Amino acid sequence: TADIVITDISMAKINGINIMRKLKKSGYKGKIIAYTSYAMKEDREYFIEAGFDDYIARPSNGDEIRDTIFKNIEKSRKGDGENADSSNKKVE
């Protein structure tokens, strides 16, 4: 399973909010990031409250995109890391 999904909000046949909701309903546990031209402070709050894990406003530079992706991958893996650590314990 992917650690992260980045979805545009405004697309021709389906919007990013519906994609995010379908992913979560199907049991997806990774991070979902909104990528959008809606760039006001209240837009960010709206998308986070809607259920996205993070938000990238366009226009954005490569550093901002990369940093947001890595930050969220790290958060995703830390959540999974607890299980991985417990499975690596030595059994006597």
C-alpha positions as a Markdown table, in Angstrom:
| # | Residue | x | y | z |
|---|---|---|---|---|
| 1 | Thr | 0.0 | 0.0 | 0.0 |
| 2 | Ala | 1.2 | 3.5 | -0.7 |
| 3 | Asp | 2.4 | 5.6 | 2.2 |
| 4 | Ile | 0.9 | 8.7 | 0.7 |
| 5 | Val | -1.7 | 9.9 | -1.9 |
| 6 | Ile | -1.6 | 13.4 | -3.3 |
| 7 | Thr | -4.8 | 14.4 | -5.1 |
| 8 | Asp | -5.9 | 17.6 | -6.9 |
| 9 | Ile | -9.1 | 19.0 | -5.6 |
| 10 | Ser | -10.6 | 20.2 | -9.0 |
| 11 | Met | -10.7 | 17.5 | -11.6 |
| 12 | Ala | -13.1 | 16.8 | -14.5 |
| 13 | Lys | -15.0 | 13.7 | -13.4 |
| 14 | Ile | -14.4 | 13.5 | -9.6 |
| 15 | Asn | -13.1 | 15.9 | -7.0 |
| 16 | Gly | -10.3 | 15.3 | -4.6 |
| 17 | Ile | -12.6 | 15.4 | -1.6 |
| 18 | Asn | -14.6 | 12.4 | -3.0 |
| 19 | Ile | -11.4 | 10.5 | -3.7 |
| 20 | Met | -10.2 | 11.1 | -0.1 |
| 21 | Arg | -13.5 | 9.9 | 1.3 |
| 22 | Lys | -13.6 | 6.8 | -0.9 |
| 23 | Leu | -10.0 | 5.9 | 0.1 |
| 24 | Lys | -10.7 | 6.3 | 3.8 |
| 25 | Lys | -14.0 | 4.4 | 3.5 |
| 26 | Ser | -12.1 | 1.5 | 1.8 |
| 27 | Gly | -9.7 | 1.3 | 4.7 |
| 28 | Tyr | -6.7 | 3.2 | 3.4 |
| 29 | Lys | -4.4 | 4.1 | 6.3 |
| 30 | Gly | -1.8 | 6.2 | 4.6 |
| 31 | Lys | -1.6 | 10.0 | 4.4 |
| 32 | Ile | -3.8 | 11.9 | 1.9 |
| 33 | Ile | -2.7 | 15.4 | 0.8 |
| 34 | Ala | -4.8 | 17.9 | -1.0 |
| 35 | Tyr | -3.0 | 19.7 | -3.9 |
| 36 | Thr | -5.0 | 22.7 | -5.0 |
| 37 | Ser | -5.1 | 26.2 | -6.3 |
| 38 | Tyr | -7.4 | 27.2 | -3.4 |
| 39 | Ala | -4.8 | 29.1 | -1.4 |
| 40 | Met | -6.5 | 31.1 | 1.3 |
| 41 | Lys | -5.9 | 30.3 | 5.0 |
| 42 | Glu | -9.5 | 29.3 | 5.4 |
| 43 | Asp | -9.2 | 26.9 | 2.4 |
| 44 | Arg | -6.4 | 25.0 | 4.2 |
| 45 | Glu | -8.5 | 24.8 | 7.3 |
| 46 | Tyr | -11.5 | 23.6 | 5.2 |
| 47 | Phe | -9.5 | 20.7 | 3.6 |
| 48 | Ile | -7.9 | 19.6 | 6.9 |
| 49 | Glu | -11.4 | 19.6 | 8.6 |
| 50 | Ala | -12.8 | 17.7 | 5.6 |
| 51 | Gly | -10.3 | 14.8 | 6.4 |
| 52 | Phe | -7.1 | 15.5 | 4.5 |
| 53 | Asp | -3.9 | 14.9 | 6.4 |
| 54 | Asp | -2.1 | 17.9 | 4.8 |
| 55 | Tyr | -2.4 | 20.5 | 2.1 |
| 56 | Ile | -0.2 | 22.0 | -0.6 |
| 57 | Ala | -1.4 | 25.2 | -2.3 |
| 58 | Arg | -0.5 | 26.0 | -5.9 |
| 59 | Pro | 1.6 | 27.6 | -7.0 |
| 60 | Ser | 4.2 | 25.8 | -4.9 |
| 61 | Asn | 7.9 | 25.1 | -5.4 |
| 62 | Gly | 9.7 | 21.8 | -5.5 |
| 63 | Asp | 11.1 | 22.2 | -2.0 |
| 64 | Glu | 7.7 | 22.8 | -0.5 |
| 65 | Ile | 6.2 | 19.8 | -2.2 |
| 66 | Arg | 9.1 | 17.5 | -1.3 |
| 67 | Asp | 9.1 | 18.7 | 2.3 |
| 68 | Thr | 5.4 | 18.1 | 2.7 |
| 69 | Ile | 5.7 | 14.6 | 1.1 |
| 70 | Phe | 8.6 | 13.6 | 3.3 |
| 71 | Lys | 7.0 | 15.0 | 6.5 |
| 72 | Asn | 3.8 | 12.9 | 5.8 |
| 73 | Ile | 5.7 | 9.7 | 4.8 |
| 74 | Glu | 7.6 | 10.0 | 8.1 |
| 75 | Lys | 4.3 | 10.4 | 10.0 |
| 76 | Ser | 2.8 | 7.5 | 8.2 |
| 77 | Arg | 5.8 | 5.2 | 8.9 |
| 78 | Lys | 6.0 | 6.2 | 12.5 |
| 79 | Gly | 2.4 | 5.0 | 13.0 |
| 80 | Asp | 3.3 | 1.7 | 11.3 |
| 81 | Gly | 6.7 | 1.6 | 13.0 |
| 82 | Glu | 5.2 | 0.6 | 16.4 |
| 83 | Asn | 4.0 | -2.7 | 14.9 |
| 84 | Ala | 7.3 | -3.3 | 13.1 |
| 85 | Asp | 9.3 | -2.7 | 16.3 |
| 86 | Ser | 7.1 | -5.1 | 18.3 |
| 87 | Ser | 7.5 | -7.8 | 15.6 |
| 88 | Asn | 11.3 | -7.5 | 15.7 |
| 89 | Lys | 11.5 | -8.2 | 19.5 |
| 90 | Lys | 13.4 | -11.4 | 20.4 |
| 91 | Val | 11.2 | -14.2 | 21.6 |
| 92 | Glu | 12.8 | -16.4 | 24.2 |
